[in-house]
């Protein structure tokens, strides 16, 4: 409407002798476009906020008062059009969040009394059986109890390659079946799903302000009133009211105000689409400064699923099966993860171990002792044997040393007062581990440190295979915390990657705590500074790289905004920049800032060749210091 009135005013000036009709049309155009601006300015003043709307409203009213009707109409019209375009393009920077909301399932097929019933997804009861057919969205979080199928989990993990699912596997709401048929027992419904938590987390993160943005907010609170005072002083001293009004217009900090939040929204949105949840602008800025990354070994660089690799018989009266059986009997009452490995291996060899030991006692950092069938069984390291006065350990020590050098975790087995053998287990290094370390370096991380409770020889085998810069082995949880503090004292901004309770102190102390495979953990999604939803290690360098690009984008936007104001000011002083031109350039600068931020939404390729695969190198999970594994 305002634009039409401006066109009519220009035509009237050309076609009519009197200028009155044209002037009336121009004033009407200014009123139509300027009234909403004035209302916003008044509402802001009631909240004690001096904003951009007030600058534009005062400039427009002043222009009308001195008879500059064209300037008033042009300024309000351009401001309104620019604001509409700004809103439309800003909404696109939130497209990632909209995409997440769009994948939320609407309905579900539930088995009730043996009959398939279609119900809204939010009305599925926990524990009910949900059917997922080919092409359908999974409506709930749950566990597969029957059938097989492939699910596209891109909405959760960012990985577009379908993942095979079968009985016992976890599935997430919002993922899509690409084949097969699954029966799923619902464990999370509606707001209690991983997808809902991701959406909530992204909403909060996009609104959370970065340190730079908080500074800009404080700056703007002083800047806008200062511009009004400057315009008033300039107008009074020069006696040129138009100059004062023009300064009001060119001083609008529109691009400056929007320069940071628009980058943060775009950056966090891009990360969410790739399965990376960043807690907010403050954490995004801190992530851009990361110079050292500390990683846990077991479950991060390795698969965390050790397997039995060796059974060395040292008692000539026994064979391999008997040594493994003694080890399994001793481990039957242990809660340590490696105990399960020994028991599984014994079962696989047909060595059924029935019942539990009469007594089991762990010795942190050494191993365990158990009593079974009247025999005392020791399983652990040399320190455990020395504590119980076991003699003749030379062969056991030599064997354990050789196994350690091969990257395996040895456990000496002694029955009563004699050593009977050594069993060894080993974990698998993830295939992406070495590439992750290389890409962290490429992303600008100066030091990658492995922190582990494993023995040094075992840890160094993993360190050599993955290319980390430093290996710190034999660490207890408090030692890992101290290692983080030491890196910080050296001047590093430190990120810690871990997945265990024993990593909690180090994760809390690090500048950025990173949780791997957070899709299955509500706590990790809510608490980690950066949560990598899948198990793809390459998401970590991607997250750091994206954080750096986002901060660089913020700086570019600030430069664009400040440079625009500087050039306009120079133009006013040299002459040639009117109110209308000033407003036009301002609105263009706002759009340039938004378009620049939208570049962050473009995907970059950080894909694993085989995200779930592992190398056949087999270094290990040591039980010599079980608390820190």
C-alpha positions as CSV (number, residue, x, y, z in Angstrom):
1,X,0.0,0.0,0.0
2,X,2.8,2.4,0.9
3,X,4.6,1.6,-2.3
4,X,1.4,2.3,-4.4
5,X,1.0,5.6,-2.6
6,X,4.6,6.6,-3.4
7,X,4.1,5.7,-7.1
8,X,0.8,7.8,-7.2
9,X,2.7,10.7,-5.5
10,X,5.4,10.6,-8.1
11,X,2.9,10.5,-11.0
12,X,0.9,13.4,-9.5
13,X,4.1,15.5,-9.3
14,X,4.7,14.9,-13.0
15,X,1.2,15.2,-14.3
16,X,-0.4,17.9,-12.0
17,X,0.5,21.5,-11.7
18,X,-0.1,21.7,-8.0
19,X,2.3,19.7,-5.7
20,X,-0.3,19.3,-3.0
21,X,-1.8,16.0,-4.2
22,X,1.7,14.5,-4.5
23,X,2.7,15.7,-1.0
24,X,-0.5,14.3,0.5
25,X,0.1,10.9,-1.1
26,X,3.8,10.9,0.1
27,X,2.7,11.7,3.7
28,X,0.0,9.0,3.5
29,X,2.7,6.6,2.3
30,X,4.9,7.5,5.2
31,X,2.0,7.1,7.7
32,X,1.0,3.7,6.3
33,X,4.5,2.3,6.4
34,X,5.6,4.2,9.5
35,X,2.6,3.6,11.8
36,X,3.6,0.0,12.8
37,X,7.2,1.2,13.3
38,X,6.0,4.0,15.6
39,X,3.8,1.6,17.6
40,X,6.8,-0.8,18.1
41,X,9.0,2.2,19.1
42,X,6.5,3.2,21.7
43,X,6.1,-0.3,23.1
44,X,9.9,-0.6,23.3
45,X,10.1,2.7,25.2
46,X,7.5,1.4,27.7
47,X,10.0,-1.4,28.3
48,X,12.8,1.2,28.7
49,X,14.4,0.1,25.4
50,X,15.7,2.6,22.8
51,X,15.7,0.6,19.6
52,X,16.1,0.9,15.9
53,X,12.3,1.5,15.5
54,X,12.6,4.7,17.5
55,X,15.5,6.0,15.3
56,X,13.4,5.4,12.2
57,X,10.2,6.9,13.7
58,X,11.9,10.1,14.9
59,X,13.7,10.5,11.6
60,X,10.5,10.1,9.6
61,X,8.4,12.4,11.8
62,X,11.2,15.0,11.6
63,X,11.4,14.7,7.8
64,X,7.6,15.3,7.6
65,X,7.9,18.2,10.0
66,X,10.4,20.0,7.8
67,X,8.6,19.2,4.5
68,X,10.9,16.3,3.4
69,X,7.9,14.1,2.5
70,X,9.8,12.0,-0.1
71,X,12.5,11.1,2.4
72,X,10.0,10.2,5.1
73,X,8.0,8.0,2.7
74,X,11.1,6.3,1.3
75,X,12.7,5.7,4.7
76,X,9.6,4.0,6.2
77,X,8.8,2.1,3.0
78,X,12.4,0.7,2.7
79,X,12.5,-0.1,6.4
80,X,9.3,-2.1,6.2
81,X,10.2,-4.0,3.1
82,X,13.7,-4.7,4.5
83,X,12.2,-6.0,7.8
84,X,9.8,-8.3,5.9
85,X,12.7,-9.7,3.8
86,X,14.8,-10.0,7.0
87,X,12.1,-12.1,8.7
88,X,11.6,-14.3,5.7
89,X,15.4,-15.1,5.3
90,X,15.9,-15.4,9.1
91,X,13.2,-18.2,9.1
92,X,15.4,-20.1,6.6
93,X,18.3,-20.1,9.0
94,X,16.0,-22.0,11.3
95,X,15.2,-24.6,8.6
96,X,17.2,-27.2,10.4
97,X,14.9,-27.1,13.4
98,X,11.9,-27.1,11.2
99,X,13.2,-30.2,9.4
100,X,13.6,-31.9,12.8
101,X,10.1,-31.1,13.8
102,X,8.8,-32.3,10.4
103,X,10.2,-35.8,10.9
104,X,8.3,-36.2,14.2
105,X,5.9,-39.1,13.6
106,X,2.1,-38.6,13.6
107,X,0.7,-42.1,13.9
108,X,1.6,-45.6,15.0
109,X,0.3,-49.1,14.4
110,X,0.0,-50.9,17.8
111,X,-0.8,-54.5,18.6
112,X,-3.7,-54.5,21.1
113,X,-5.3,-57.8,22.0
114,X,-3.7,-59.3,18.8
115,X,-5.3,-56.6,16.6
116,X,-3.5,-53.9,14.7
117,X,-4.8,-50.5,15.8
118,X,-3.8,-47.1,14.3
119,X,-3.4,-44.5,17.0
120,X,-1.7,-41.1,17.3
121,X,2.0,-41.5,18.1
122,X,1.5,-39.7,21.5
123,X,-1.1,-42.2,22.6
124,X,1.1,-45.3,22.4
125,X,1.6,-46.7,25.9
126,X,5.1,-47.5,27.3
127,X,5.6,-51.3,26.9
128,X,3.1,-51.7,24.1
129,X,4.2,-53.5,20.9
130,X,4.5,-51.2,17.8
131,X,4.7,-52.5,14.3
132,X,7.1,-50.7,11.9
133,X,6.5,-51.6,8.2
134,X,8.6,-50.7,5.1
135,X,8.5,-47.0,4.4
136,X,6.9,-46.1,7.8
137,X,8.4,-43.7,10.4
138,X,9.2,-45.3,13.8
139,X,6.7,-43.6,16.1
140,X,8.5,-44.2,19.4
141,X,11.8,-45.0,21.1
142,X,12.0,-48.7,21.8
143,X,13.7,-52.0,21.5
144,X,13.2,-54.5,18.7
145,X,11.6,-57.7,19.9
146,X,11.0,-59.3,16.6
147,X,11.6,-59.1,12.8
148,X,14.5,-57.5,10.9
149,X,14.7,-54.3,8.9
150,X,16.9,-51.4,7.9
151,X,16.3,-47.9,9.4
152,X,17.4,-44.5,8.0
153,X,18.6,-42.8,11.2
154,X,19.7,-39.5,9.6
155,X,17.3,-37.5,11.6
156,X,19.0,-38.6,14.8
157,X,22.7,-39.4,13.9
158,X,23.1,-37.5,10.7
159,X,24.2,-40.8,9.0
160,X,22.1,-41.5,5.9
161,X,23.2,-45.1,5.4
162,X,20.4,-47.4,6.7
163,X,21.3,-49.4,9.7
164,X,20.3,-53.0,10.0
165,X,18.1,-53.8,13.1
166,X,17.2,-57.0,14.7
167,X,16.0,-58.3,18.1
168,X,17.6,-56.4,21.0
169,X,18.6,-53.4,19.0
170,X,17.5,-49.9,20.0
171,X,15.4,-47.8,17.6
172,X,14.4,-44.1,17.8
173,X,11.3,-42.1,17.0
174,X,11.5,-40.2,13.7
175,X,13.8,-42.7,11.9
176,X,12.4,-44.3,8.7
177,X,12.1,-47.9,7.7
178,X,13.9,-48.6,4.4
179,X,12.9,-52.3,4.3
180,X,11.8,-55.2,6.4
181,X,9.4,-55.5,9.3
182,X,10.0,-54.8,12.9
183,X,8.1,-55.4,16.1
184,X,9.2,-52.8,18.7
185,X,8.5,-52.6,22.4
186,X,7.9,-48.9,23.2
187,X,10.2,-47.5,25.9
188,X,9.8,-43.7,25.1
189,X,6.8,-41.9,23.8
190,X,6.1,-38.3,22.9
191,X,8.3,-35.9,24.8
192,X,10.2,-38.8,26.2
193,X,11.9,-39.7,23.0
194,X,15.4,-38.9,21.7
195,X,14.0,-36.8,18.8
196,X,11.9,-34.7,21.2
197,X,15.0,-34.1,23.4
198,X,17.0,-33.1,20.3
199,X,14.3,-30.6,19.2
200,X,14.2,-29.1,22.7
201,X,17.9,-28.9,23.0
202,X,18.3,-27.2,19.6
203,X,15.5,-24.7,20.4
204,X,17.3,-23.8,23.6
205,X,20.8,-23.7,22.0
206,X,19.7,-21.4,19.1
207,X,18.3,-18.9,21.7
208,X,21.3,-19.1,24.0
209,X,23.5,-16.1,23.6
210,X,27.3,-16.2,22.9
211,X,29.7,-14.1,24.9
212,X,30.2,-11.9,21.9
213,X,26.5,-11.5,21.5
214,X,26.1,-10.4,25.1
215,X,28.8,-7.8,24.5
216,X,27.0,-6.6,21.4
217,X,23.7,-6.4,23.3
218,X,25.4,-4.2,26.0
219,X,27.0,-2.2,23.2
220,X,23.7,-1.6,21.4
221,X,22.0,-0.5,24.6
222,X,24.5,2.5,24.7
223,X,25.0,2.8,21.0
224,X,21.4,3.7,20.0
225,X,20.9,6.5,22.5
226,X,24.4,7.8,21.6
227,X,23.4,8.1,18.0
228,X,20.3,10.1,19.0
229,X,22.5,12.5,21.0
230,X,25.0,12.7,18.2
231,X,22.3,13.5,15.7
232,X,20.8,16.2,18.0
233,X,24.2,17.8,18.6
234,X,25.1,17.7,14.9
235,X,21.8,19.3,13.9
236,X,22.0,22.0,16.5
237,X,25.7,22.9,15.9
238,X,25.3,22.9,12.1
239,X,21.8,24.3,12.0
240,X,21.1,21.6,9.4
241,X,18.1,19.5,10.6
242,X,18.3,17.2,7.6
243,X,21.9,16.3,8.6
244,X,20.7,15.4,12.1
245,X,17.9,13.3,10.7
246,X,20.2,11.6,8.2
247,X,22.6,10.7,11.0
248,X,19.7,9.0,12.8
249,X,19.0,6.8,9.7
250,X,22.5,5.9,8.9
251,X,23.3,5.1,12.5
252,X,20.7,2.3,12.6
253,X,22.6,-0.7,14.0
254,X,20.3,-3.2,12.3
255,X,23.0,-5.3,10.7
256,X,25.2,-5.1,13.8
257,X,22.4,-6.4,16.1
258,X,21.6,-9.3,13.9
259,X,25.2,-10.2,12.9
260,X,25.8,-12.7,15.7
261,X,22.5,-14.4,16.4
262,X,21.9,-15.2,12.8
263,X,25.3,-17.0,12.5
264,X,24.7,-18.9,15.7
265,X,21.2,-20.1,14.6
266,X,22.6,-21.2,11.3
267,X,25.6,-22.9,12.8
268,X,23.8,-24.8,15.5
269,X,21.1,-25.8,13.0
270,X,23.6,-27.2,10.5
271,X,25.3,-29.1,13.4
272,X,21.9,-30.6,14.5
273,X,21.2,-31.9,10.9
274,X,24.5,-33.7,11.1
275,X,23.8,-35.3,14.4
276,X,25.9,-32.9,16.5
277,X,24.1,-31.1,19.3
278,X,25.9,-28.0,20.6
279,X,24.6,-26.6,23.8
280,X,24.5,-22.9,22.8
281,X,26.3,-19.9,21.5
282,X,28.7,-19.7,24.4
283,X,29.8,-23.4,23.8
284,X,30.0,-22.8,20.1
285,X,32.5,-19.9,20.6
286,X,34.5,-22.0,23.1
287,X,34.6,-24.9,20.7
288,X,36.1,-22.6,18.1
289,X,39.1,-22.0,20.4
290,X,39.8,-25.7,21.1
291,X,43.5,-26.4,20.8
292,X,43.8,-29.7,22.7
293,X,41.6,-32.7,22.6
294,X,41.8,-35.4,25.3
295,X,40.2,-38.7,24.4
296,X,39.4,-41.8,26.5
297,X,40.6,-45.0,24.9
298,X,38.0,-47.7,25.7
299,X,34.8,-47.0,23.9
300,X,36.1,-44.0,22.1
301,X,39.3,-44.9,20.1
302,X,38.4,-48.6,20.5
303,X,35.2,-50.4,20.1
304,X,34.9,-51.2,23.9
305,X,34.0,-54.8,23.2
306,X,37.2,-56.8,24.0
307,X,37.6,-60.5,23.0
308,X,39.7,-63.3,24.3
309,X,42.9,-63.6,22.2
310,X,45.3,-65.8,24.1
311,X,45.3,-68.6,26.7
312,X,48.9,-69.4,27.6
313,X,49.3,-72.6,29.7
314,X,52.2,-72.4,32.3
315,X,51.3,-75.5,34.3
316,X,52.4,-78.6,32.5
317,X,49.7,-80.6,34.2
318,X,46.9,-78.6,32.7
319,X,45.7,-77.8,29.2
320,X,44.2,-74.8,27.5
321,X,40.6,-75.7,28.4
322,X,41.4,-76.2,32.1
323,X,43.2,-72.9,32.4
324,X,40.3,-71.1,30.7
325,X,37.8,-72.9,32.9
326,X,39.7,-71.8,36.1
327,X,39.7,-68.3,34.8
328,X,35.9,-68.4,34.0
329,X,35.1,-69.9,37.5
330,X,37.0,-67.0,39.1
331,X,35.4,-64.4,36.9
332,X,31.9,-65.8,37.3
333,X,31.2,-63.5,40.3
334,X,33.0,-60.4,39.0
335,X,31.1,-57.4,37.7
336,X,34.1,-56.2,35.6
337,X,33.5,-55.9,31.8
338,X,36.4,-58.2,31.0
339,X,34.8,-60.9,33.2
340,X,32.0,-61.2,30.6
341,X,34.6,-61.6,27.9
342,X,36.2,-64.6,29.7
343,X,32.8,-66.2,30.4
344,X,31.7,-65.8,26.8
345,X,34.9,-67.3,25.5
346,X,34.5,-70.3,27.9
347,X,30.9,-70.8,26.8
348,X,31.9,-70.6,23.1
349,X,34.5,-73.3,23.7
350,X,31.8,-75.5,25.3
351,X,33.3,-75.1,28.8
352,X,30.1,-74.6,30.7
353,X,30.7,-72.8,34.0
354,X,27.9,-73.5,36.4
355,X,27.1,-71.5,39.6
356,X,29.0,-68.8,41.3
357,X,32.2,-68.8,43.5
358,X,31.7,-69.1,47.2
359,X,33.6,-65.8,47.6
360,X,34.7,-63.0,45.3
361,X,36.7,-60.0,46.2
362,X,38.0,-57.3,43.9
363,X,41.4,-55.6,44.4
364,X,41.3,-52.2,42.6
365,X,44.3,-51.9,40.3
366,X,45.3,-55.5,40.7
367,X,42.5,-57.9,39.9
368,X,40.2,-60.3,41.8
369,X,40.4,-63.3,44.1
370,X,37.7,-65.9,44.3
371,X,37.1,-69.2,46.1
372,X,35.5,-72.0,44.1
373,X,35.2,-75.7,44.9
374,X,37.6,-75.1,47.9
375,X,40.3,-73.6,45.7
376,X,41.5,-70.0,45.8
377,X,41.7,-68.4,42.4
378,X,43.7,-65.3,41.7
379,X,43.2,-63.4,38.4
380,X,45.1,-60.2,37.8
381,X,48.6,-58.7,37.5
382,X,51.9,-59.4,39.3
383,X,51.1,-57.1,42.1
384,X,48.1,-59.3,43.0
385,X,50.3,-62.4,43.1
386,X,53.0,-60.6,45.2
387,X,50.3,-59.5,47.6
388,X,49.3,-63.2,48.2
389,X,52.9,-64.4,48.3
390,X,52.8,-66.5,45.1
391,X,56.3,-67.7,44.3
392,X,57.8,-68.6,40.9
393,X,56.2,-65.9,38.9
394,X,59.1,-65.4,36.4
395,X,57.4,-67.2,33.5
396,X,54.1,-65.5,34.2
397,X,55.9,-62.1,34.2
398,X,57.7,-62.8,30.9
399,X,54.5,-64.0,29.2
400,X,52.5,-61.0,30.5
401,X,55.2,-58.7,29.2
402,X,55.2,-60.3,25.7
403,X,51.4,-60.1,25.5
404,X,51.4,-56.4,26.6
405,X,54.0,-55.6,23.9
406,X,51.6,-57.2,21.4
407,X,48.9,-54.7,22.5
408,X,46.9,-57.2,24.6
409,X,45.7,-57.1,28.2
410,X,47.2,-60.1,30.1
411,X,45.6,-61.5,33.2
412,X,47.7,-64.1,35.2
413,X,45.7,-67.0,36.6
414,X,46.8,-68.7,39.8
415,X,45.1,-71.5,41.6
416,X,45.9,-71.9,45.3
417,X,49.7,-71.2,45.4
418,X,50.7,-72.0,41.8
419,X,50.5,-70.0,38.6
420,X,48.6,-72.1,36.0
421,X,48.5,-69.7,33.0
422,X,47.9,-66.3,31.5
423,X,44.8,-65.3,29.6
424,X,44.7,-62.2,27.4
425,X,42.0,-60.0,25.9
426,X,42.1,-57.3,23.3
427,X,39.8,-54.6,22.1
428,X,39.5,-53.4,18.5
429,X,40.6,-50.0,17.3
430,X,37.9,-48.1,15.4
431,X,38.8,-47.7,11.7
432,X,38.1,-44.0,11.9
433,X,40.2,-43.4,15.0
434,X,43.4,-42.5,13.1
435,X,41.5,-40.5,10.5
436,X,39.8,-38.6,13.3
437,X,43.2,-37.7,14.9
438,X,44.5,-36.5,11.5
439,X,41.4,-34.4,10.8
440,X,41.6,-32.9,14.3
441,X,45.1,-31.7,13.4
442,X,43.8,-30.4,10.0
443,X,41.0,-28.5,11.9
444,X,43.7,-26.7,13.9
445,X,43.9,-28.8,17.1
446,X,47.5,-28.7,18.2
447,X,47.6,-31.6,20.6
448,X,45.5,-34.9,20.8
449,X,46.1,-36.7,24.1
450,X,44.9,-40.2,25.0
451,X,44.0,-40.6,28.7
452,X,43.5,-44.2,29.8
453,X,43.6,-46.4,32.8
454,X,45.3,-49.2,30.8
455,X,48.9,-50.3,31.2
456,X,51.5,-48.2,29.3
457,X,52.5,-50.9,26.8
458,X,48.9,-51.5,25.8
459,X,48.1,-47.8,25.6
460,X,51.2,-47.0,23.5
461,X,50.1,-49.7,21.0
462,X,46.8,-47.9,20.5
463,X,48.5,-44.5,20.5
464,X,50.9,-45.6,17.8
465,X,48.1,-47.1,15.7
466,X,45.9,-43.9,15.9
467,X,48.6,-41.2,15.8
468,X,47.8,-39.3,18.9
469,X,50.4,-36.9,20.1
470,X,50.7,-38.1,23.7
471,X,49.7,-41.1,25.7
472,X,49.0,-41.0,29.4
473,X,48.4,-44.5,30.8
474,X,47.6,-46.0,34.1
475,X,45.3,-43.1,35.1
476,X,42.7,-43.1,37.8
477,X,39.7,-40.7,37.3
478,X,41.4,-38.1,39.4
479,X,44.6,-38.5,37.3
480,X,42.5,-37.7,34.2
481,X,41.1,-34.6,35.9
482,X,44.7,-33.5,36.7
483,X,45.7,-34.1,33.1
484,X,43.0,-31.8,31.9
485,X,44.0,-29.1,34.4
486,X,47.6,-29.4,33.3
487,X,46.7,-28.9,29.6
488,X,44.7,-25.8,30.7
489,X,47.6,-24.5,32.6
490,X,49.7,-24.8,29.4
491,X,47.3,-22.4,27.8
492,X,45.1,-24.9,25.9
493,X,41.4,-24.7,25.5
494,X,40.6,-28.4,26.1
495,X,37.8,-30.7,24.9
496,X,37.4,-34.0,26.6
497,X,35.8,-37.0,24.9
498,X,34.6,-39.8,27.1
499,X,31.7,-42.2,27.6
500,X,32.1,-43.6,31.1
501,X,31.2,-42.6,34.6
502,X,34.9,-42.6,35.4
503,X,35.4,-39.8,32.8
504,X,32.9,-37.6,34.6
505,X,35.4,-35.5,36.6
506,X,37.5,-34.8,33.5
507,X,34.5,-34.1,31.3
508,X,33.2,-31.6,33.9
509,X,36.6,-29.9,34.2
510,X,37.3,-29.6,30.4
511,X,36.3,-26.4,28.6
512,X,34.1,-28.6,26.4
513,X,32.8,-32.0,27.4
514,X,31.9,-34.2,24.4
515,X,29.6,-37.3,24.7
516,X,29.9,-40.0,22.0
517,X,26.9,-42.0,20.8
518,X,24.5,-39.9,22.8
519,X,21.4,-41.0,21.0
520,X,20.7,-43.7,23.5
521,X,21.4,-41.5,26.5
522,X,18.9,-38.8,27.6
523,X,21.4,-37.6,30.2
524,X,24.1,-37.1,27.6
525,X,21.8,-35.2,25.3
526,X,20.8,-32.9,28.1
527,X,24.2,-32.3,29.8
528,X,27.0,-32.7,27.3
529,X,28.4,-29.4,25.9
530,X,28.6,-31.2,22.5
531,X,26.7,-34.5,22.0
532,X,27.6,-36.6,19.0
533,X,24.4,-38.6,18.4
534,X,26.1,-41.4,16.5
535,X,29.3,-43.4,16.9
536,X,31.0,-41.7,14.0
537,X,34.3,-40.4,15.3
538,X,34.7,-38.0,12.3
539,X,31.8,-35.9,13.7
540,X,34.2,-34.5,16.3
541,X,36.6,-32.7,13.9
542,X,33.5,-31.7,11.9
543,X,32.0,-30.1,15.1
544,X,35.2,-28.1,15.8
545,X,35.5,-27.1,12.1
546,X,31.9,-25.9,12.1
547,X,32.4,-23.9,15.3
548,X,35.4,-22.2,13.8
549,X,33.5,-21.4,10.6
550,X,30.6,-20.0,12.6
551,X,32.8,-17.7,14.7
552,X,34.6,-16.6,11.5
553,X,31.1,-15.9,10.0
554,X,30.2,-13.8,13.0
555,X,33.3,-11.7,12.6
556,X,32.6,-11.3,8.9
557,X,29.1,-10.1,9.7
558,X,30.3,-7.6,12.3
559,X,32.8,-6.3,9.8
560,X,30.1,-5.8,7.1
561,X,27.9,-4.0,9.6
562,X,30.6,-1.7,11.0
563,X,32.0,-0.9,7.5
564,X,28.6,-0.1,6.2
565,X,28.0,2.5,8.9
566,X,31.5,3.9,8.5
567,X,31.1,4.4,4.7
568,X,27.6,5.9,5.1
569,X,29.0,8.4,7.7
570,X,31.8,9.3,5.3
571,X,29.2,9.7,2.6
572,X,27.1,12.1,4.8
573,X,30.1,14.2,5.7
574,X,31.2,14.4,2.0
575,X,27.7,14.9,0.8
576,X,25.6,12.7,-1.5
577,X,24.0,10.3,1.0
578,X,20.4,11.1,1.7
579,X,18.1,9.6,4.3
580,X,16.5,7.3,1.6
581,X,19.9,6.2,0.3
582,X,21.1,5.6,3.8
583,X,18.1,3.4,4.6
584,X,18.4,1.5,1.3
585,X,22.1,0.7,2.0
586,X,21.3,-0.3,5.6
587,X,18.6,-2.8,4.5
588,X,20.9,-4.2,1.9
589,X,23.6,-4.7,4.5
590,X,21.1,-6.6,6.7
591,X,20.3,-8.9,3.9
592,X,23.9,-9.4,3.1
593,X,24.6,-10.4,6.7
594,X,21.8,-12.9,6.7
595,X,22.8,-14.5,3.4
596,X,26.3,-14.7,4.6
597,X,25.2,-16.6,7.7
598,X,23.0,-19.0,5.5
599,X,26.2,-20.2,3.9
600,X,26.8,-22.2,7.1
601,X,23.7,-24.3,6.3
602,X,25.5,-25.9,3.4
603,X,26.6,-29.4,4.2
604,X,30.2,-30.4,4.1
605,X,31.4,-34.0,3.5
606,X,32.8,-35.6,6.6
607,X,31.6,-39.1,6.0
608,X,33.1,-42.3,7.4
609,X,33.9,-44.9,4.8
610,X,32.4,-47.4,7.2
611,X,31.2,-45.9,10.4
612,X,30.7,-49.0,12.3
613,X,33.8,-50.9,11.3
614,X,37.0,-51.4,13.2
615,X,40.5,-52.2,12.3
616,X,41.8,-55.7,13.0
617,X,44.6,-54.2,15.2
618,X,43.7,-55.4,18.6
619,X,44.8,-53.4,21.5
620,X,42.9,-53.7,24.6
621,X,41.1,-52.9,27.6
622,X,43.3,-53.4,30.6
623,X,41.8,-54.5,33.9
624,X,44.9,-53.7,35.9
625,X,43.3,-50.4,36.8
626,X,39.6,-51.2,36.3
627,X,38.2,-47.9,37.7
628,X,39.7,-45.9,34.9
629,X,39.2,-48.1,31.9
